[in-house]
Amino acid sequence: MSEDSGRRRARAAIPLLLVALLALLAPGCRVVESGTPQDVPPSVTASRHKHAKPSGRRPGVVNIETEQTLNGTRAAGTGIVLTASGLVLTNNHVIQGATAIKGTDVDNRRGYTAEVVGYDRAGDIAVIRLSGATRLKTAAFASAGGVAVGDAVTAVGNAGGKGGMPSVVTGKVTALGQSVTARDDSNGTSERLTGLLETNAPIRPGDSGGPLLDTSGKVIGINTAASSGFSVKGAEKRRDHRGYAIPSDRALETARQIQRGEASSTVHIGRTAMLGVKVRPNGRSPGALVAELVPGSPAEAAGVPVGGVIVAFGDAAVDTPSALTTLMLARHPGDAVRIEWTTSQGDRRTGTVHLTEGPPQ
């Protein structure tokens, strides 16, 4: 899928009608397909969700709500206050595809419109700014380097997308340096995440982007994925819950890069450009097959047809949908770019598109 089709909003793995209800409320933590877990000691237990303050210093937590007008959906997640002036750290998948973002600071209970400062697609980290925010209570961070298996932890977040006071769950660290494949049930896309902290604290949809705290109330990780079971090397699915968090050191390093405005091959700074296509792989042939066009988009204005295959963007060849995504993320709204495509009849066409603003990817 390309930059316009990669709306990986995580949904809860719950049956039938409840899926539609929770999907609108809470993208939350993505479903984990596979991992490299260690055995959990029988004495390790995790509490149920409850709405209460965590022990120690309470961090600055933000309930995040998003709208995706291109998809006609709403979703929710969590953020962590980095600065008193309103910079907030969260997961990229919490704000991905959002056309409007609102953040509610749970300390002062005020709601703010928010804009995206930047995001790292590969690392699943984003920074947003709450417009007009002042004197917010900030979170306290600690290095994850000293975390050990068996350490007690607390996960805080907007579980279920209910808003209000954050939900709090406790557990222990069950493994370090974990690698998992996180799947978005809404569109079938998946992503490999590495170097994660694993916990048996029952993280739920809506908790994504929220803090994982040590016993002193300091942030040691960013909650990002969860699973209620595993299939490892053909073994039967495990019944114990596993949650995963990005270590605080890595998350803060990316957040500081975004604050400095330093773009890279995976980090995008500022507003996101949109071409206006939803694409899929072109079978065994190179290119990005256009499955849908956004009405009134730059691609439609340039004459790109549904069923056409985009084969070049700027001076670079487009071999796959992901290549188109990478090329798009290096651009910004207002850029004029020459693109090349083939029609379903095999004719080659070229045109110049003037990119407009679209949702973060």
Salt bridges, closest charged atoms under 4 A:
ASP4 OD1 - ARG7 NH2 3.89
GLU33 OE2 - ARG183 NH1 3.34
ASP39 OD1 - ARG238 NH1 3.59
ASP107 OD1 - ARG58 NE 3.55
GLU115 OE2 - ARG129 NH1 3.18
ASP124 OD1 - ARG8 NH2 3.92
ASP124 OD2 - ARG30 NH2 2.41
ASP124 OD2 - HIS93 ND1 2.82
ASP185 OD1 - ARG183 NE 2.74
GLU191 OE1 - ARG8 NH2 3.57
GLU191 OE1 - ARG30 NH1 2.90
GLU198 OE2 - ARG242 NH1 2.84
ASP207 OD2 - HIS49 NE2 3.57
ASP240 OD1 - ARG238 NE 3.20
ASP240 OD2 - ARG242 NH2 2.64
GLU262 OE2 - ARG260 NE 2.93
GLU340 OE1 - ARG338 NH1 3.99
GLU340 OE2 - ARG348 NE 2.17
ASP347 OD2 - ARG349 NH2 3.82
GLU357 OE1 - ARG271 NH1 3.48
